[in-house]
């Protein structure tokens, strides 16, 4: 019994993975440096305090944030990371979707498949571009190869097409999920670091209350502000990270579904057309 020929698959391109790792390793320290500079020279500027004294009361939101203490730059770093990686994922996933609407592209491909027009479907993939189009074009290319393969039966040819689509999907999808782990990590770490800042601020507040005599009201207020500012920044970073992560995973699921739907149509079209031919 003949078996499907084993052809070497296209090697996985490691450039995108390497570029993504290099991008992440650069973004994190750069965001930290920017956050520290903003904290010291922008938020900590004397103009944001009464009398120009950074030890005094803040007069605007910048001075109030600066009162959050040394943990604020860490939280600002996480916030900047969330923004940068969200923009990067938005660009990458947008390119993966292609030049046109994915749903409209899938409908066109299915229409061409129903007509048996494989060449038109392949040409539509060239117009669309992106990860979805690349996977579908790979399946269509295998479709044409199997039409000219004389040594396999219909089931083996169908299995070969399905396997080719799965392999092409496995090569394209990891690129879409890169750096999402960082955004997912910020969801929990942002809250925890904000909580750490809250605890540090409350410790300082209680130490002020524990001093003999009347507590220094300005110092007590400063520690309470530190606690609340860190809480607010931590929650904001975590909340925005959750939204960003869910939006991108939803987009990736949509692309995956489009690939699965069209891949199934390719396989079923090939099986139906060639089983009908074998009856005559």
Secondary structure, 3 states (H helix, E strand, C coil): CCCCCCCCCCCCCCHHHHHHHHHHHHHHHHHHHHHHHHHHHHHCCHHHEHHHCCCCCECCHHHHHHCCCCHHHHHHHHHHHHHHHHHHHHHHHHHHHCCCCHHHHHHHHHHHHHHCCHHHHHHHHHHHCHHHHHHHHHHHHHHHHHHCCCCCCHHHHHHHHHHHHHHHHHHHHHHHHCCHHHHHHHHHHHHHHHHHHHHHHHHHHHHHHHCCCCCCHHHHHHHHHHHHHHHHHHHHHHHHHHHHHHHHHHHHHHHHHHHHHHHHHHHHHHHHHHHHHHHC
